[in-house]
Amino acid sequence: MARLLLFNKPFGVLSQFTDRGSPTARSTLSDFITVEGVYPAGRLDRDSEGLLLLCDDGRLQARIADPRFKLPKTYLVQVEGDPQELELERLRQGVRLKDGMTLPADISRMDEPDLWPRDPPIRQRKSIPDSWLKITIREGRNRQVRRMTAAVGLPTLRLVRWSIGGWAVAGIAPGHFEELPSLGEMSRGPYDR
């Protein structure tokens, strides 16, 4: 039976258990997770927060992380500026990045979500407004959401991955995790829809 952990990765934590090769010690998953035999199913940048799935089943791990399965990933994104419909539509249609066009994304404006405080807090500029977007993508390029918002003139200030498929970080405090009951047949769930 596969084990699956839903971890709320804090800002500044690496999505790996060791930090080999760094001259300064950086926070890793081993600072928070003592469960043996689980590994991240995908990555979440050091400067991003939110849901990171860890499991002990290589096949499940690959199905979650592999872009071929187009498992939706939803992010709550604070951007610098006031997005207009033109920028939002460009994101919805797909944006050309250095590594090619992105797939279309689901984008909507949202009120500021009730999230945990970030440590350290984001920079605030009195002369430049900021806004929140809910962005769902179905691929997983390196720093994709940040690069997409920058491509339309809306630099990302804070990025929180809220959900992957049917799994969400709601109710899990930063630096904590929940282990789902034994997956068994549930392991076919969200990505087989």
SULWOSUL-V729730 format. One record per residue. PSI is psi in radians with two decimals (999 if undefined). OMEGA is omega as a letter, one per 40 degrees, with the letter a starting at -180 (999 if undefined). BURIAL is 1 if it has 9 or more other C-alpha atoms within 8 Angstrom, else 0. Layout:
psi->PSI omega->OMEGA burial->BURIAL
psi->PSI omega->OMEGA burial->BURIAL
This chain:
psi->2.28 omega->a burial->0
psi->2.54 omega->i burial->1
psi->2.46 omega->i burial->1
psi->2.20 omega->i burial->1
psi->2.40 omega->i burial->1
psi->1.94 omega->a burial->1
psi->2.34 omega->i burial->1
psi->1.66 omega->a burial->1
psi->2.13 omega->i burial->1
psi->2.82 omega->i burial->1
psi->2.42 omega->i burial->1
psi->0.00 omega->a burial->1
psi->2.33 omega->i burial->1
psi->2.54 omega->i burial->1
psi->0.82 omega->i burial->1
psi->2.88 omega->a burial->1
psi->-0.29 omega->i burial->0
psi->2.81 omega->i burial->0
psi->1.17 omega->a burial->1
psi->2.46 omega->i burial->0
psi->-0.09 omega->i burial->0
psi->2.31 omega->i burial->0
psi->-0.39 omega->i burial->0
psi->2.49 omega->a burial->0
psi->2.22 omega->i burial->0
psi->2.68 omega->a burial->1
psi->2.38 omega->a burial->1
psi->3.10 omega->i burial->1
psi->-0.53 omega->a burial->1
psi->-0.29 omega->i burial->1
psi->-0.23 omega->a burial->0
psi->-0.49 omega->a burial->0
psi->2.09 omega->i burial->0
psi->0.03 omega->i burial->0
psi->2.25 omega->a burial->0
psi->2.58 omega->i burial->0
psi->0.13 omega->i burial->0
psi->2.60 omega->a burial->1
psi->2.66 omega->a burial->0
psi->2.39 omega->i burial->1
psi->1.47 omega->a burial->1
psi->-3.00 omega->a burial->1
psi->2.85 omega->i burial->0
psi->2.15 omega->a burial->1
psi->2.67 omega->i burial->1
psi->-0.66 omega->a burial->1
psi->0.26 omega->i burial->0
psi->2.80 omega->a burial->1
psi->2.97 omega->i burial->1
psi->-2.69 omega->a burial->1
psi->2.20 omega->i burial->1
psi->2.18 omega->i burial->1
psi->2.42 omega->i burial->1
psi->2.43 omega->i burial->1
psi->2.95 omega->a burial->1
psi->0.22 omega->a burial->1
psi->1.96 omega->a burial->1
psi->-0.65 omega->i burial->0
psi->-0.77 omega->i burial->0
psi->-0.74 omega->i burial->1
psi->-0.78 omega->i burial->1
psi->-0.71 omega->a burial->1
psi->-0.59 omega->i burial->1
psi->-0.78 omega->a burial->1
psi->-0.47 omega->a burial->0
psi->2.13 omega->a burial->0
psi->-0.34 omega->i burial->1
psi->-0.49 omega->a burial->0
psi->-0.12 omega->i burial->0
psi->0.76 omega->i burial->1
psi->2.15 omega->a burial->1
psi->2.40 omega->i burial->1
psi->2.16 omega->a burial->1
psi->2.31 omega->a burial->1
psi->2.51 omega->i burial->1
psi->2.10 omega->a burial->1
psi->2.12 omega->i burial->1
psi->2.14 omega->a burial->1
psi->2.71 omega->i burial->1
psi->2.22 omega->i burial->1
psi->-3.12 omega->a burial->1
psi->1.65 omega->a burial->0
psi->2.31 omega->i burial->0
psi->2.92 omega->a burial->0
psi->-0.59 omega->i burial->0
psi->-0.82 omega->i burial->0
psi->-0.72 omega->a burial->1
psi->-0.70 omega->i burial->1
psi->-0.66 omega->i burial->0
psi->-0.74 omega->i burial->1
psi->-0.70 omega->i burial->1
psi->-0.65 omega->a burial->1
psi->-0.38 omega->a burial->1
psi->2.51 omega->a burial->1
psi->2.45 omega->i burial->1
psi->2.11 omega->i burial->1
psi->3.07 omega->a burial->1
psi->-0.51 omega->a burial->0
psi->0.39 omega->i burial->0
psi->-3.12 omega->a burial->0
psi->2.46 omega->i burial->0
psi->2.78 omega->i burial->0
psi->2.75 omega->i burial->1
psi->2.60 omega->a burial->1
psi->2.69 omega->i burial->1
psi->2.16 omega->a burial->1
psi->2.35 omega->i burial->1
psi->2.61 omega->i burial->0
psi->2.68 omega->i burial->0
psi->2.77 omega->i burial->1
psi->2.79 omega->i burial->0
psi->2.16 omega->a burial->0
psi->2.77 omega->i burial->0
psi->1.48 omega->a burial->0
psi->2.88 omega->i burial->0
psi->2.68 omega->i burial->0
psi->2.53 omega->i burial->0
psi->2.46 omega->i burial->0
psi->1.96 omega->e burial->0
psi->2.79 omega->i burial->0
psi->2.75 omega->i burial->0
psi->2.79 omega->i burial->0
psi->2.40 omega->i burial->0
psi->2.34 omega->i burial->0
psi->2.16 omega->a burial->0
psi->-0.55 omega->a burial->0
psi->-0.15 omega->a burial->0
psi->2.12 omega->a burial->0
psi->2.85 omega->i burial->1
psi->2.79 omega->a burial->1
psi->2.85 omega->i burial->1
psi->2.41 omega->i burial->1
psi->2.60 omega->i burial->1
psi->2.09 omega->a burial->1
psi->2.19 omega->i burial->1
psi->2.17 omega->i burial->1
psi->2.85 omega->a burial->1
psi->0.45 omega->i burial->1
psi->3.13 omega->a burial->1
psi->1.02 omega->i burial->0
psi->2.79 omega->i burial->0
psi->2.15 omega->i burial->0
psi->0.61 omega->a burial->0
psi->-0.88 omega->a burial->0
psi->-0.75 omega->i burial->0
psi->-0.74 omega->a burial->1
psi->-0.62 omega->i burial->1
psi->-0.83 omega->a burial->1
psi->-0.65 omega->i burial->1
psi->-0.63 omega->a burial->1
psi->-0.41 omega->i burial->1
psi->0.28 omega->i burial->1
psi->0.40 omega->a burial->0
psi->1.43 omega->a burial->1
psi->2.44 omega->i burial->1
psi->2.28 omega->i burial->1
psi->-0.71 omega->i burial->1
psi->2.41 omega->a burial->1
psi->2.11 omega->a burial->1
psi->2.05 omega->i burial->1
psi->2.07 omega->a burial->1
psi->-0.68 omega->a burial->1
psi->2.74 omega->i burial->1
psi->2.04 omega->a burial->1
psi->-2.24 omega->i burial->1
psi->0.06 omega->a burial->0
psi->2.34 omega->a burial->0
psi->2.78 omega->a burial->1
psi->-0.03 omega->a burial->1
psi->2.28 omega->i burial->0
psi->-0.02 omega->i burial->0
psi->2.12 omega->a burial->1
psi->2.64 omega->i burial->0
psi->2.38 omega->i burial->1
psi->0.04 omega->i burial->1
psi->2.87 omega->i burial->1
psi->2.81 omega->i burial->1
psi->2.41 omega->i burial->0
psi->2.23 omega->i burial->0
psi->2.64 omega->i burial->1
psi->2.80 omega->a burial->0
psi->2.21 omega->a burial->0
psi->-0.79 omega->a burial->1
psi->-2.10 omega->a burial->0
psi->-0.34 omega->i burial->0
psi->-0.36 omega->a burial->0
psi->-0.12 omega->i burial->0
psi->-0.29 omega->a burial->0
psi->-1.87 omega->a burial->1
psi->-0.55 omega->a burial->1
psi->-0.07 omega->i burial->1
psi->0.06 omega->a burial->0
psi->999 omega->999 burial->0
